[in-house]
Amino acid sequence: MPTNSAIRTPRPDSSAQQLWAISKGERSVHAELREGGWGCEVRLFSDGRCFAAHALDSRELALQYASAIERDLIARGWVKTTVQVP
């Protein structure tokens, strides 16, 4: 079983498509989309660290998934900002 030090935390990927950025107070989150032969992956980052990732079968499903997260955060008081990767 891998130890915590052996688990790799994904970092922002320059080849990934930046989808949106959002903030609330001092906190910020951004989403990126990675595509591969296996499908698409939506990754969520805060403070330059990935805290969630979800693989989906198609780009369309991945974009819908990311949009749903963004809408939910906006409904909770988060504000859309310029996409900037730390």
C-alpha positions in Angstrom: 0.0 0.0 0.0 1.4 3.4 -0.9 2.3 5.8 1.8 1.1 9.4 1.7 4.6 10.5 0.5 4.2 8.0 -2.5 0.9 9.4 -3.7 1.4 12.0 -6.4 -0.8 15.0 -6.2 -1.6 16.4 -9.7 -0.4 19.9 -10.4 -1.8 22.3 -13.0 -1.0 21.1 -16.5 0.1 23.5 -19.2 -1.4 21.2 -21.8 -4.8 21.2 -20.1 -7.7 23.6 -21.1 -8.4 26.1 -18.3 -12.2 26.1 -17.9 -13.1 28.7 -15.2 -11.8 30.4 -12.1 -13.9 31.4 -9.1 -13.2 33.0 -5.7 -14.8 33.8 -2.4 -13.0 36.0 0.0 -9.3 34.9 0.1 -10.1 31.5 -1.4 -10.0 30.6 -5.1 -10.7 27.5 -7.2 -10.0 26.9 -10.8 -11.0 24.0 -13.1 -9.1 22.4 -15.9 -9.9 19.8 -18.5 -7.5 17.1 -19.7 -8.2 14.9 -22.6 -6.7 11.5 -23.5 -7.4 8.2 -25.2 -9.3 7.2 -22.0 -11.7 10.1 -22.1 -11.6 13.4 -20.3 -10.8 14.5 -16.8 -11.9 17.5 -14.9 -9.5 18.7 -12.2 -10.2 21.2 -9.5 -7.4 23.2 -7.9 -7.0 25.5 -5.0 -3.8 27.2 -3.9 -2.1 25.4 -6.8 -3.0 21.9 -5.5 -5.5 19.5 -7.0 -8.2 18.6 -4.5 -10.6 16.8 -6.8 -10.6 15.0 -10.1 -13.3 13.2 -12.0 -12.9 11.1 -15.2 -15.7 11.1 -17.8 -16.2 9.2 -21.1 -16.5 12.3 -23.3 -15.6 16.0 -23.5 -19.3 16.9 -23.5 -19.9 15.1 -20.2 -16.8 16.6 -18.7 -17.8 20.2 -19.7 -21.3 19.6 -18.3 -19.8 18.2 -15.0 -17.5 21.3 -14.7 -20.3 23.7 -15.4 -22.5 22.1 -12.8 -19.8 22.6 -10.2 -19.3 26.2 -11.2 -23.1 26.9 -11.1 -23.3 25.3 -7.6 -20.4 27.4 -6.3 -21.9 30.6 -7.7 -25.2 29.8 -6.0 -23.2 29.5 -2.8 -21.7 33.0 -3.1 -18.6 32.4 -5.1 -17.7 34.9 -7.8 -16.4 34.2 -11.3 -12.9 35.6 -11.9 -10.2 35.6 -14.6 -8.6 32.2 -15.2 -5.2 32.4 -13.7 -3.2 29.3 -12.8 -0.8 29.8 -9.8 
